[in-house]
Amino acid sequence: MNQLTDKNTAFSATTTIKFGSKQLVKKGPLVMGILNLTPDSFFDGGRHSGKAEMLQQVSSMLSDGADLIDIGAMSTRPGASEVSEQEELDRLLPALEILCSHFPEVLFSIDTYRSGVAMACIKGGAGMINDISGGTFDPAMAEFIGQQNIPFVLMHIHGQPRTMQENPMGDQVTAHVIEFLRKQLAVFIQAGASQLFVDPGFGFGKSLGANYVLLSEMHRLRALGFPILVGLSRKSMIYKLLEITPEEALNGTSVLHSLALMQGASILRVHDVKEAVQTIHLLSQVM
């Protein structure tokens, strides 16, 4: 963990995310608030699927300091069942229309690995795509993203969501993650994309120990040359280790967010925006 004493470029760098009329420019780490439209999310499943609840949740996250909002309509927790593309669209498009109408200046990201869903949502007002497969589940994704240079998050995953924890990766995880991301970055760059972000994929096909090895070595991802997004919020690597529930995992989440920021994270993808913003503010005093 000797890298923790280094001055962190994520705190001094300015991140720009631009698509169409939406533009987000900010110095220092960003906070991406999570909006789940799924009934089976591991933490907040179905809580924000009604219009009033959804608008209240987004308004609250923005008031608490969220820089952008990531919308998901299909749970990708370990063991989750896949829903059809049409069902995913039926959940996303009406919500996106409402949100873009009420919050026209906000950049909305869509959590999907399907190019068809991505296309429809970009047309519907979204400005970013967050793909848990890094473009590997749908080969058409790279061409679509590259054609319009859409901001895009490439995440590492080992296996498929439904079975990824049956044979998880072990302690040699970091080199594998870097190689996977380097390969997929090349695919998207070749297709014309340049607004790319990398996500090491905590909890996606990794053992409990491997997740912590990856977190301790995450600074190595800086060599890829693209901003790092992390999703650690209330994950099983916290609550299983502490033998608590996801609802009790906020303190552990803040601890791991601190470590991720010190390792070079540029974007925190979170359920609890206020606490993430506070974590960034406190760390900015010493980084």
VMD Tcl script that draws the C-alpha trace (Angstrom):
set ca {
  {0.00 0.00 0.00}
  {3.00 2.32 -0.42}
  {1.15 4.10 -3.21}
  {-1.10 5.72 -0.61}
  {1.55 8.32 0.13}
  {1.65 9.47 -3.50}
  {-0.22 12.59 -4.53}
  {-3.31 11.25 -6.22}
  {-3.88 12.50 -9.76}
  {-7.62 11.84 -9.44}
  {-7.90 14.74 -7.00}
  {-5.96 17.17 -9.18}
  {-7.26 16.01 -12.58}
  {-10.32 17.43 -14.32}
  {-12.78 14.86 -15.65}
  {-14.86 15.76 -18.71}
  {-17.87 13.73 -19.84}
  {-19.58 15.14 -22.91}
  {-22.35 13.91 -25.16}
  {-24.84 15.96 -27.16}
  {-26.05 18.88 -25.07}
  {-24.90 17.26 -21.82}
  {-21.49 18.18 -20.47}
  {-19.97 17.43 -17.09}
  {-16.63 19.04 -16.26}
  {-15.27 18.78 -12.74}
  {-11.95 18.77 -10.95}
  {-11.48 15.88 -8.56}
  {-13.36 12.61 -8.09}
  {-17.00 12.36 -9.15}
  {-19.95 10.67 -7.45}
  {-22.32 8.56 -9.55}
  {-25.62 7.90 -7.78}
  {-27.31 4.53 -8.34}
  {-30.95 4.30 -9.38}
  {-32.19 0.70 -9.53}
  {-35.42 -0.04 -11.38}
  {-35.14 -3.75 -10.67}
  {-37.26 -5.70 -8.17}
  {-34.32 -7.94 -7.24}
  {-31.37 -5.63 -6.63}
  {-29.17 -6.92 -3.80}
  {-29.68 -3.76 -1.73}
  {-32.52 -1.47 -2.80}
  {-34.52 -3.67 -5.18}
  {-37.71 -2.08 -6.43}
  {-37.66 0.75 -3.91}
  {-37.54 3.46 -6.55}
  {-39.57 1.98 -9.41}
  {-42.68 4.18 -8.91}
  {-42.65 7.63 -10.52}
  {-42.91 9.65 -7.32}
  {-40.36 7.50 -5.49}
  {-38.00 7.62 -8.45}
  {-38.15 11.42 -8.76}
  {-37.68 11.83 -5.02}
  {-34.68 9.52 -5.00}
  {-32.96 11.29 -7.90}
  {-33.74 14.72 -6.46}
  {-32.29 13.63 -3.13}
  {-29.12 12.25 -4.71}
  {-28.58 15.44 -6.70}
  {-29.15 17.58 -3.61}
  {-26.62 15.45 -1.75}
  {-24.01 16.15 -4.43}
  {-24.27 13.45 -7.09}
  {-22.56 14.48 -10.32}
  {-24.40 11.96 -12.51}
  {-26.94 9.15 -12.14}
  {-26.57 5.53 -13.27}
  {-29.86 3.77 -14.07}
  {-30.12 -0.01 -14.05}
  {-33.11 -2.16 -15.04}
  {-31.62 -5.64 -14.75}
  {-29.95 -6.93 -11.62}
  {-26.42 -8.23 -12.16}
  {-25.88 -9.44 -8.61}
  {-24.38 -12.95 -8.31}
  {-26.98 -15.55 -9.24}
  {-29.35 -13.04 -10.81}
  {-31.59 -14.22 -13.63}
  {-31.45 -12.46 -16.97}
  {-34.51 -10.52 -18.14}
  {-35.41 -10.09 -21.80}
  {-34.21 -7.10 -23.77}
  {-37.80 -5.93 -24.18}
  {-38.43 -6.07 -20.44}
  {-35.24 -4.13 -19.80}
  {-36.39 -1.46 -22.28}
  {-39.89 -1.40 -20.82}
  {-38.39 -0.52 -17.45}
  {-35.81 1.95 -18.72}
  {-37.42 4.06 -21.43}
  {-40.45 5.40 -19.51}
  {-38.22 6.20 -16.53}
  {-35.63 7.89 -18.71}
  {-38.27 10.05 -20.39}
  {-39.58 11.23 -17.02}
  {-36.11 11.87 -15.62}
  {-34.83 13.77 -18.65}
  {-37.95 15.93 -18.53}
  {-37.59 16.75 -14.83}
  {-33.78 17.01 -14.78}
  {-32.77 18.21 -18.28}
  {-29.23 19.21 -17.30}
  {-28.33 15.95 -15.58}
  {-26.16 13.34 -17.26}
  {-27.85 9.94 -17.02}
  {-25.83 6.76 -17.50}
  {-27.44 3.45 -18.42}
  {-26.23 0.22 -16.84}
  {-26.59 -2.32 -19.66}
  {-24.51 -4.74 -21.71}
  {-26.93 -4.85 -24.66}
  {-26.22 -2.62 -27.65}
  {-29.93 -2.51 -28.55}
  {-30.80 -1.17 -25.11}
  {-27.90 1.28 -25.28}
  {-29.05 2.57 -28.67}
  {-32.63 3.11 -27.53}
  {-31.58 4.83 -24.32}
  {-29.08 7.14 -26.01}
  {-31.85 8.11 -28.42}
  {-34.10 8.61 -25.38}
  {-31.77 11.10 -23.71}
  {-29.07 9.15 -21.88}
  {-25.50 10.38 -22.19}
  {-23.36 7.46 -21.04}
  {-23.31 3.66 -21.06}
  {-22.00 1.53 -18.19}
  {-21.32 -2.06 -19.37}
  {-20.51 -4.72 -16.77}
  {-19.02 -6.91 -19.51}
  {-16.69 -4.29 -20.96}
  {-18.25 -4.91 -24.35}
  {-17.68 -8.67 -24.35}
  {-21.29 -9.84 -24.02}
  {-22.44 -7.95 -27.13}
  {-19.83 -7.49 -29.89}
  {-21.99 -4.79 -31.52}
  {-21.50 -2.48 -28.54}
  {-18.05 -1.21 -29.56}
  {-19.14 -0.12 -33.03}
  {-22.17 1.72 -31.67}
  {-20.19 3.49 -28.95}
  {-17.39 4.38 -31.35}
  {-19.66 5.80 -34.04}
  {-20.95 8.54 -31.74}
  {-18.04 8.59 -29.25}
  {-20.45 7.97 -26.39}
  {-18.95 8.05 -22.88}
  {-18.52 4.40 -21.91}
  {-17.50 2.41 -18.83}
  {-15.67 -0.87 -19.44}
  {-15.91 -3.16 -16.44}
  {-14.04 -6.40 -15.88}
  {-16.11 -9.51 -15.25}
  {-15.07 -13.13 -14.91}
  {-17.87 -15.34 -16.22}
  {-21.58 -14.51 -16.38}
  {-23.62 -12.82 -13.61}
  {-25.66 -15.93 -12.89}
  {-22.64 -18.21 -12.40}
  {-19.66 -15.90 -11.86}
  {-19.19 -16.78 -8.18}
  {-19.16 -20.54 -8.80}
  {-15.52 -20.43 -9.95}
  {-14.21 -17.01 -8.90}
  {-10.76 -15.64 -9.61}
  {-8.06 -15.93 -6.96}
  {-5.20 -13.75 -5.78}
  {-3.56 -13.29 -9.22}
  {-6.50 -11.14 -10.16}
  {-4.93 -7.75 -10.87}
  {-2.79 -8.72 -13.85}
  {-5.76 -10.51 -15.41}
  {-8.02 -7.49 -14.90}
  {-5.47 -5.15 -16.45}
  {-4.97 -7.41 -19.47}
  {-8.73 -7.74 -19.99}
  {-9.23 -3.98 -19.79}
  {-6.26 -3.24 -22.05}
  {-7.64 -5.59 -24.69}
  {-11.14 -4.14 -24.55}
  {-9.87 -0.56 -24.55}
  {-8.06 -1.35 -27.80}
  {-11.29 -2.68 -29.32}
  {-13.23 0.46 -28.43}
  {-10.46 2.86 -29.43}
  {-10.22 1.10 -32.79}
  {-13.97 1.63 -33.18}
  {-13.57 5.38 -32.61}
  {-14.31 5.77 -28.90}
  {-12.21 8.04 -26.72}
  {-14.41 8.90 -23.71}
  {-13.62 5.68 -21.90}
  {-13.57 4.72 -18.23}
  {-12.35 1.49 -16.63}
  {-13.91 -0.41 -13.73}
  {-12.04 -3.30 -12.05}
  {-15.35 -5.02 -11.30}
  {-15.27 -5.69 -7.58}
  {-17.47 -8.67 -6.76}
  {-17.88 -9.83 -10.35}
  {-16.31 -13.28 -10.47}
  {-13.73 -12.70 -7.75}
  {-13.21 -14.44 -4.44}
  {-13.48 -12.43 -1.24}
  {-9.72 -12.35 -0.87}
  {-9.19 -11.47 -4.53}
  {-11.38 -8.39 -4.16}
  {-9.08 -7.05 -1.45}
  {-5.94 -7.90 -3.41}
  {-7.42 -6.00 -6.34}
  {-8.29 -3.02 -4.15}
  {-4.78 -2.90 -2.67}
  {-3.24 -3.01 -6.16}
  {-5.76 -0.83 -7.96}
  {-3.20 1.94 -8.52}
  {-1.74 -0.31 -11.24}
  {-4.82 0.43 -13.38}
  {-3.65 4.03 -13.72}
  {-1.15 2.83 -16.33}
  {-4.08 2.16 -18.68}
  {-4.43 5.92 -19.07}
  {-8.18 6.23 -18.46}
  {-10.19 7.33 -15.40}
  {-11.09 4.57 -12.94}
  {-14.68 4.02 -11.79}
  {-15.33 1.78 -8.79}
  {-18.46 0.09 -7.50}
  {-17.94 -0.91 -3.89}
  {-21.16 0.33 -2.34}
  {-22.59 -2.12 0.24}
  {-21.13 -5.11 -1.63}
  {-20.71 -8.61 -0.24}
  {-16.96 -8.12 0.12}
  {-17.92 -5.79 2.97}
  {-20.90 -7.40 4.64}
  {-19.77 -11.02 4.32}
  {-16.37 -10.25 5.82}
  {-17.95 -8.29 8.68}
  {-20.82 -10.78 9.04}
  {-23.46 -8.09 8.75}
  {-26.24 -7.22 6.29}
  {-26.04 -4.88 3.27}
  {-28.15 -2.40 5.25}
  {-25.43 -2.30 7.92}
  {-22.55 -1.89 5.45}
  {-22.42 1.90 5.09}
  {-19.44 2.35 7.39}
  {-17.49 -0.36 5.60}
  {-18.43 1.21 2.28}
  {-16.96 4.56 3.35}
  {-13.75 2.86 4.46}
  {-13.32 1.11 1.12}
  {-14.24 4.27 -0.78}
  {-11.40 6.01 1.05}
  {-8.95 3.29 0.04}
  {-10.16 3.34 -3.56}
  {-9.76 7.11 -3.77}
  {-6.23 6.84 -2.40}
  {-5.53 4.19 -5.04}
  {-6.64 6.50 -7.87}
  {-10.42 6.18 -8.30}
  {-11.95 9.03 -10.31}
  {-15.63 8.03 -9.96}
  {-17.44 6.39 -7.05}
  {-20.65 4.57 -8.01}
  {-22.74 4.67 -4.84}
  {-26.08 4.15 -3.14}
  {-25.27 6.70 -0.42}
  {-24.33 9.95 -2.11}
  {-24.00 12.24 0.90}
  {-21.49 9.97 2.63}
  {-19.45 9.52 -0.56}
  {-19.29 13.29 -1.09}
  {-18.15 13.74 2.51}
  {-15.48 11.07 2.05}
  {-14.11 12.84 -1.02}
  {-14.17 16.22 0.73}
  {-12.24 14.94 3.74}
  {-9.64 13.13 1.64}
  {-9.17 16.16 -0.61}
  {-7.63 17.95 2.37}
  {-4.67 15.57 2.43}
  {-4.37 14.22 -1.11}
}
mol new
graphics top color blue
foreach p $ca { graphics top sphere $p radius 0.5 }
foreach p [lrange $ca 0 end-1] q [lrange $ca 1 end] { graphics top cylinder $p $q radius 0.2 }
display resetview
